[in-house]
Amino acid sequence: MQAIHCTSDGPWVPKRIGDRRAEEGAYVWRKLLASGAVIANGTDAPVEDVNPIPVFYASVTRKMKNGGFFYPGQKMTREEALRSYTLSAAYAAFEETIKGSLVPGKLADVTVFTKNILTCPDDEIPSARVAMTIVGGKVLYKN
């Protein structure tokens, strides 16, 4: 899934399929999670920006560029959104035994942001930047 599509498509989806169908079936993450489905999140470059922060923001707010919200009752919690990008994405790639969480024996791939995206106010999430990346336990980028 690419959560950014919810907010970029949001302004036109109800116009094309109707409000009822949009609310019942478009980007229904709460319904999917409640069913036990695993949601693997990611970007959709080059259709959307490769930056994961806008995708995370869309996942947890469903706020569109026009200021409206696309059926916000279906948004993910921040922990669910983080999991969708980490352990769930690793699961979808059949790599959950080596990626997706920080436990002994895994690859220790980590991204450190300039803000704590799990606790900062919603409106500060888009301004988070990468401060450091660690891949295989080695610092590859540091700002």
GROMACS elastic network, one bead per residue, 0.5 to 0.9 nm:
[ bonds ]
;  ai    aj funct       b0    kb
    1     4     6  0.88607   500
    1     5     6  0.86163   500
    1    39     6  0.68688   500
    1    40     6  0.59119   500
    1    42     6  0.62660   500
    1    43     6  0.81322   500
    1    44     6  0.87954   500
    1    84     6  0.89888   500
    2     5     6  0.59313   500
    2     6     6  0.79744   500
    2    40     6  0.83514   500
    2    41     6  0.54724   500
    2    42     6  0.51208   500
    2    43     6  0.54515   500
    2    44     6  0.62944   500
    2    55     6  0.69385   500
    2    59     6  0.88744   500
    3     6     6  0.55587   500
    3     7     6  0.75180   500
    3    27     6  0.78602   500
    3    41     6  0.67288   500
    3    42     6  0.74889   500
    3    43     6  0.79255   500
    3    54     6  0.87917   500
    3    55     6  0.54533   500
    3    56     6  0.74134   500
    3    57     6  0.86774   500
    3    58     6  0.58855   500
    3    59     6  0.54436   500
    3    62     6  0.84162   500
    4     7     6  0.55246   500
    4     8     6  0.62076   500
    4     9     6  0.83329   500
    4    42     6  0.88294   500
    4    43     6  0.75502   500
    4    44     6  0.83863   500
    4    48     6  0.75805   500
    4    54     6  0.67425   500
    4    56     6  0.79695   500
    4    57     6  0.81871   500
    4    58     6  0.54442   500
    4    59     6  0.72913   500
    4    62     6  0.83937   500
    5     9     6  0.54296   500
    5    10     6  0.76572   500
    5    27     6  0.85867   500
    5    44     6  0.86722   500
    5    48     6  0.81437   500
    5    55     6  0.84460   500
    5    58     6  0.83713   500
    6     9     6  0.54008   500
    6    10     6  0.54873   500
    6    13     6  0.89519   500
    6    26     6  0.79082   500
    6    27     6  0.61669   500
    6    58     6  0.71854   500
    6    59     6  0.83095   500
    6    62     6  0.68551   500
    6    63     6  0.89141   500
    6    64     6  0.82710   500
    6    70     6  0.71111   500
    7    11     6  0.76150   500
    7    58     6  0.62271   500
    7    59     6  0.89057   500
    7    62     6  0.57833   500
    7    63     6  0.61691   500
    7    65     6  0.73877   500
    7    69     6  0.77789   500
    7    70     6  0.66142   500
    8    11     6  0.71418   500
    8    12     6  0.87089   500
    8    48     6  0.89512   500
    8    64     6  0.65552   500
    8    65     6  0.75345   500
    9    12     6  0.58643   500
    9    13     6  0.59869   500
    9    64     6  0.87100   500
   10    13     6  0.53793   500
   10    14     6  0.74144   500
   10    62     6  0.87600   500
   10    64     6  0.69408   500
   10    68     6  0.89743   500
   10    69     6  0.80939   500
   10    70     6  0.57272   500
   10    71     6  0.89360   500
   11    14     6  0.73004   500
   11    15     6  0.78535   500
   11    64     6  0.76397   500
   11    66     6  0.80622   500
   11    68     6  0.85346   500
   11    70     6  0.79774   500
   12    15     6  0.52294   500
   12    16     6  0.63918   500
   12    17     6  0.88745   500
   13    16     6  0.52622   500
   13    17     6  0.61639   500
   13    18     6  0.74820   500
   13    19     6  0.82530   500
   13    22     6  0.65535   500
   13    26     6  0.80714   500
   14    17     6  0.52979   500
   14    20     6  0.79782   500
   14    21     6  0.76392   500
   14    22     6  0.54702   500
   14    23     6  0.81853   500
   15    18     6  0.56157   500
   15    19     6  0.74134   500
   16    19     6  0.88886   500
   16    22     6  0.88861   500
   17    20     6  0.81624   500
   17    21     6  0.61247   500
   17    22     6  0.63694   500
   18    21     6  0.56278   500
   18    22     6  0.60857   500
   18    23     6  0.86215   500
   19    22     6  0.50784   500
   19    23     6  0.60232   500
   19    24     6  0.84782   500
   20    23     6  0.52692   500
   20    24     6  0.60598   500
   20    25     6  0.84143   500
   21    24     6  0.51042   500
   21    25     6  0.57172   500
   21    26     6  0.72434   500
   22    25     6  0.54625   500
   22    27     6  0.82264   500
   22    71     6  0.86101   500
   23    26     6  0.61516   500
   23    27     6  0.84044   500
   23    28     6  0.77296   500
   23    70     6  0.85896   500
   23    71     6  0.64202   500
   23    74     6  0.89055   500
   24    27     6  0.88093   500
   24    28     6  0.71451   500
   25    28     6  0.58185   500
   25    31     6  0.89603   500
   26    29     6  0.87632   500
   27    30     6  0.88118   500
   27    32     6  0.89888   500
   27    71     6  0.88729   500
   27    74     6  0.74708   500
   27    75     6  0.88687   500
   28    31     6  0.54274   500
   28    32     6  0.63129   500
   28    33     6  0.87645   500
   28    71     6  0.87277   500
   28    73     6  0.88499   500
   28    74     6  0.54952   500
   28    75     6  0.80604   500
   29    33     6  0.60050   500
   29    34     6  0.83725   500
   29    39     6  0.79101   500
   29    59     6  0.87499   500
   29    74     6  0.54196   500
   29    75     6  0.64568   500
   29    76     6  0.66983   500
   30    33     6  0.51841   500
   30    34     6  0.59538   500
   30    35     6  0.85247   500
   30    73     6  0.75867   500
   30    75     6  0.66036   500
   30    76     6  0.67348   500
   31    34     6  0.51325   500
   31    35     6  0.62299   500
   31    36     6  0.88941   500
   31    37     6  0.88232   500
   31    74     6  0.73422   500
   32    35     6  0.51606   500
   32    36     6  0.66168   500
   32    37     6  0.53412   500
   32    38     6  0.77430   500
   32    39     6  0.77583   500
   33    36     6  0.51851   500
   33    37     6  0.52651   500
   33    38     6  0.67663   500
   33    39     6  0.73720   500
   33    76     6  0.88257   500
   33    80     6  0.89560   500
   34    37     6  0.73771   500
   38    84     6  0.77066   500
   38    88     6  0.62976   500
   38    89     6  0.88071   500
   38    91     6  0.84670   500
   38    92     6  0.81987   500
   39    80     6  0.88123   500
   39    81     6  0.87684   500
   39    83     6  0.85381   500
   39    84     6  0.54926   500
   39    85     6  0.86033   500
   39    88     6  0.62997   500
   39    89     6  0.76592   500
   39    92     6  0.85193   500
   40    83     6  0.81512   500
   40    85     6  0.61583   500
   40    86     6  0.80573   500
   40    87     6  0.83149   500
   40    88     6  0.50285   500
   40    90     6  0.80486   500
   40    91     6  0.79718   500
   40    92     6  0.64334   500
   41    55     6  0.81691   500
   41    56     6  0.86757   500
   41    59     6  0.89208   500
   41    81     6  0.77023   500
   41    82     6  0.88145   500
   41    83     6  0.86379   500
   41    84     6  0.50066   500
   41    85     6  0.50023   500
   41    86     6  0.83382   500
   41    88     6  0.77722   500
   41    89     6  0.63651   500
   42    50     6  0.86066   500
   42    52     6  0.70528   500
   42    55     6  0.73150   500
   42    56     6  0.89505   500
   42    84     6  0.81464   500
   42    85     6  0.63109   500
   42    89     6  0.78241   500
   43    46     6  0.87767   500
   43    47     6  0.88001   500
   43    48     6  0.68541   500
   43    49     6  0.70645   500
   43    50     6  0.54492   500
   43    51     6  0.71579   500
   43    52     6  0.62875   500
   43    55     6  0.67896   500
   44    47     6  0.56205   500
   44    48     6  0.52377   500
   44    49     6  0.70538   500
   44    50     6  0.66002   500
   45    49     6  0.56030   500
   45    50     6  0.51201   500
   45    51     6  0.88205   500
   46    49     6  0.64351   500
   46    50     6  0.71657   500
   47    50     6  0.88033   500
   48    51     6  0.85980   500
   49    52     6  0.80271   500
   49    54     6  0.82002   500
   49    55     6  0.89395   500
   50    55     6  0.89783   500
   51    54     6  0.66003   500
   51    55     6  0.75561   500
   52    55     6  0.51680   500
   52    56     6  0.62125   500
   52    57     6  0.86547   500
   52    85     6  0.86954   500
   53    56     6  0.50514   500
   53    57     6  0.61015   500
   53    58     6  0.85585   500
   53   117     6  0.88695   500
   53   125     6  0.71425   500
   53   126     6  0.61448   500
   53   127     6  0.83862   500
   53   128     6  0.71815   500
   53   129     6  0.80881   500
   54    58     6  0.60542   500
   54    59     6  0.85052   500
   54   125     6  0.81053   500
   54   126     6  0.61264   500
   55    58     6  0.50458   500
   55    59     6  0.61241   500
   55    60     6  0.87908   500
   56    60     6  0.63870   500
   56    61     6  0.85874   500
   56    78     6  0.80240   500
   56    81     6  0.62664   500
   56    82     6  0.74760   500
   56    85     6  0.84054   500
   56   117     6  0.87030   500
   56   125     6  0.82667   500
   56   126     6  0.88200   500
   57    60     6  0.53766   500
   57    61     6  0.58943   500
   57    62     6  0.73226   500
   57    63     6  0.79705   500
   57    78     6  0.89146   500
   57    81     6  0.88689   500
   57   117     6  0.89472   500
   57   122     6  0.76020   500
   57   123     6  0.88288   500
   57   125     6  0.63124   500
   57   126     6  0.66976   500
   58    61     6  0.53434   500
   58    63     6  0.62328   500
   58    64     6  0.78848   500
   58    75     6  0.82191   500
   59    62     6  0.59699   500
   59    63     6  0.89539   500
   59    75     6  0.59200   500
   59    76     6  0.57125   500
   59    77     6  0.79739   500
   59    78     6  0.79633   500
   59    80     6  0.88491   500
   59    81     6  0.60787   500
   60    63     6  0.85997   500
   60    72     6  0.86973   500
   60    75     6  0.53332   500
   60    76     6  0.50423   500
   60    77     6  0.57786   500
   60    78     6  0.58822   500
   60    80     6  0.86778   500
   60    81     6  0.67754   500
   60   122     6  0.82320   500
   61    64     6  0.87732   500
   61    69     6  0.75317   500
   61    70     6  0.87656   500
   61    72     6  0.67928   500
   61    75     6  0.61947   500
   61    76     6  0.78964   500
   61    77     6  0.88960   500
   61   122     6  0.73288   500
   62    68     6  0.84851   500
   62    69     6  0.54588   500
   62    70     6  0.55021   500
   62    71     6  0.73832   500
   62    72     6  0.58768   500
   62    74     6  0.83392   500
   62    75     6  0.62768   500
   62    76     6  0.89694   500
   63    66     6  0.81564   500
   63    67     6  0.62857   500
   63    68     6  0.58528   500
   63    70     6  0.65424   500
   63    72     6  0.80051   500
   64    67     6  0.54273   500
   64    68     6  0.54504   500
   64    69     6  0.57575   500
   64    70     6  0.70072   500
   65    68     6  0.73780   500
   66    69     6  0.86273   500
   69    72     6  0.59316   500
   70    73     6  0.86566   500
   70    74     6  0.85355   500
   70    75     6  0.89276   500
   71    74     6  0.61364   500
   71    75     6  0.78417   500
   72    75     6  0.53520   500
   73    76     6  0.87435   500
   76    79     6  0.79099   500
   76    80     6  0.57393   500
   76    81     6  0.58917   500
   77    80     6  0.51035   500
   77    81     6  0.61959   500
   77    82     6  0.86131   500
   78    81     6  0.50323   500
   78    82     6  0.61100   500
   78    83     6  0.85079   500
   78   117     6  0.77648   500
   78   118     6  0.56667   500
   78   119     6  0.84162   500
   79    82     6  0.51041   500
   79    83     6  0.60888   500
   79    84     6  0.85318   500
   79   118     6  0.70043   500
   80    83     6  0.50398   500
   80    84     6  0.60703   500
   80    85     6  0.87686   500
   81    85     6  0.65266   500
   81    86     6  0.88043   500
   82    85     6  0.52654   500
   82    86     6  0.62435   500
   82    87     6  0.83904   500
   82    88     6  0.89772   500
   82   118     6  0.83131   500
   83    87     6  0.53905   500
   83    88     6  0.57941   500
   83    89     6  0.78842   500
   83   100     6  0.80641   500
   83   101     6  0.88853   500
   84    87     6  0.65994   500
   84    89     6  0.59603   500
   84    90     6  0.89930   500
   85    88     6  0.63986   500
   85    89     6  0.54420   500
   85    90     6  0.81695   500
   85   100     6  0.81178   500
   86    89     6  0.53424   500
   86    90     6  0.61826   500
   86    91     6  0.86226   500
   86    99     6  0.76917   500
   86   101     6  0.68112   500
   87    90     6  0.50396   500
   87    91     6  0.60716   500
   87    92     6  0.86612   500
   87    95     6  0.88321   500
   87    96     6  0.63095   500
   87    99     6  0.69657   500
   87   101     6  0.59077   500
   88    92     6  0.61871   500
   88    93     6  0.86747   500
   88    96     6  0.78186   500
   88   100     6  0.71940   500
   89    92     6  0.50635   500
   89    93     6  0.63985   500
   89    94     6  0.87147   500
   89    95     6  0.84545   500
   89    96     6  0.81742   500
   89    99     6  0.89342   500
   89   100     6  0.71904   500
   90    93     6  0.51164   500
   90    94     6  0.62127   500
   90    97     6  0.82489   500
   90    98     6  0.81678   500
   90    99     6  0.57594   500
   90   100     6  0.53001   500
   90   101     6  0.89011   500
   91    95     6  0.56922   500
   91    97     6  0.83237   500
   91    99     6  0.84830   500
   91   100     6  0.78385   500
   92    95     6  0.75335   500
   92    96     6  0.81321   500
   93    96     6  0.76447   500
   94    97     6  0.79561   500
   95    98     6  0.55912   500
   95    99     6  0.58177   500
   95   100     6  0.79019   500
   96    99     6  0.51308   500
   96   100     6  0.59292   500
   96   101     6  0.80245   500
   96   106     6  0.89136   500
   97   100     6  0.81308   500
   97   101     6  0.89922   500
   97   105     6  0.86418   500
   97   106     6  0.69925   500
   98   101     6  0.83127   500
   98   105     6  0.71824   500
   98   107     6  0.58939   500
   98   108     6  0.87261   500
   99   102     6  0.79369   500
   99   106     6  0.58114   500
   99   107     6  0.60343   500
   99   108     6  0.75410   500
   99   109     6  0.75187   500
  100   106     6  0.82989   500
  100   107     6  0.87843   500
  100   108     6  0.87472   500
  100   109     6  0.82139   500
  101   106     6  0.75230   500
  101   107     6  0.88745   500
  101   108     6  0.78244   500
  101   109     6  0.85920   500
  102   105     6  0.87161   500
  102   106     6  0.67564   500
  102   107     6  0.80780   500
  102   108     6  0.60045   500
  102   109     6  0.80741   500
  102   110     6  0.83879   500
  103   106     6  0.59465   500
  103   107     6  0.87111   500
  103   108     6  0.77840   500
  104   107     6  0.85347   500
  104   108     6  0.83805   500
  105   108     6  0.82994   500
  106   109     6  0.84068   500
  106   136     6  0.83929   500
  107   135     6  0.72467   500
  107   137     6  0.67677   500
  108   134     6  0.71734   500
  108   135     6  0.63377   500
  108   136     6  0.51635   500
  108   137     6  0.50720   500
  108   138     6  0.84439   500
  109   133     6  0.74807   500
  109   134     6  0.53165   500
  109   136     6  0.54828   500
  109   137     6  0.64630   500
  109   138     6  0.84092   500
  110   132     6  0.81192   500
  110   133     6  0.56934   500
  110   135     6  0.64602   500
  110   136     6  0.85890   500
  110   137     6  0.81536   500
  111   130     6  0.68841   500
  111   131     6  0.76998   500
  111   132     6  0.59087   500
  111   134     6  0.63751   500
  111   135     6  0.86106   500
  112   115     6  0.84727   500
  112   116     6  0.87651   500
  112   129     6  0.85579   500
  112   130     6  0.59964   500
  112   131     6  0.54765   500
  112   132     6  0.50351   500
  112   133     6  0.62251   500
  112   134     6  0.83065   500
  113   116     6  0.67522   500
  113   117     6  0.77707   500
  113   128     6  0.61320   500
  113   129     6  0.54352   500
  113   131     6  0.50734   500
  113   132     6  0.69779   500
  113   133     6  0.89135   500
  114   117     6  0.87802   500
  114   127     6  0.85766   500
  114   128     6  0.54593   500
  114   129     6  0.53715   500
  114   130     6  0.62251   500
  114   131     6  0.55723   500
  114   132     6  0.88010   500
  115   118     6  0.86586   500
  115   119     6  0.85032   500
  115   120     6  0.68807   500
  115   124     6  0.81230   500
  115   125     6  0.75597   500
  115   127     6  0.82042   500
  115   128     6  0.53690   500
  115   129     6  0.74648   500
  115   130     6  0.89526   500
  116   119     6  0.56489   500
  116   120     6  0.58061   500
  116   125     6  0.83836   500
  116   128     6  0.80958   500
  117   120     6  0.56141   500
  117   121     6  0.82917   500
  117   122     6  0.84141   500
  117   124     6  0.82487   500
  117   125     6  0.58910   500
  117   128     6  0.74301   500
  118   121     6  0.88845   500
  118   125     6  0.89139   500
  119   122     6  0.85114   500
  120   123     6  0.82013   500
  120   124     6  0.63027   500
  120   125     6  0.68184   500
  121   124     6  0.54548   500
  121   125     6  0.69738   500
  122   125     6  0.55589   500
  122   126     6  0.82273   500
  123   126     6  0.68177   500
  123   127     6  0.82455   500
  124   127     6  0.55734   500
  124   128     6  0.69829   500
  125   128     6  0.55178   500
  126   129     6  0.83102   500
  128   131     6  0.89660   500
  130   133     6  0.74330   500
  130   141     6  0.88372   500
  130   142     6  0.83126   500
  130   143     6  0.75682   500
  131   141     6  0.77684   500
  131   142     6  0.57919   500
  131   143     6  0.50963   500
  132   139     6  0.71863   500
  132   140     6  0.75593   500
  132   141     6  0.51620   500
  132   143     6  0.62441   500
  133   138     6  0.83112   500
  133   139     6  0.58896   500
  133   140     6  0.57370   500
  133   141     6  0.51131   500
  133   142     6  0.67243   500
  134   137     6  0.56890   500
  134   138     6  0.51194   500
  134   140     6  0.56829   500
  134   141     6  0.71740   500
  134   142     6  0.89274   500
  135   138     6  0.53315   500
  135   139     6  0.64718   500
  135   140     6  0.65793   500
  136   139     6  0.84734   500
  139   142     6  0.71476   500
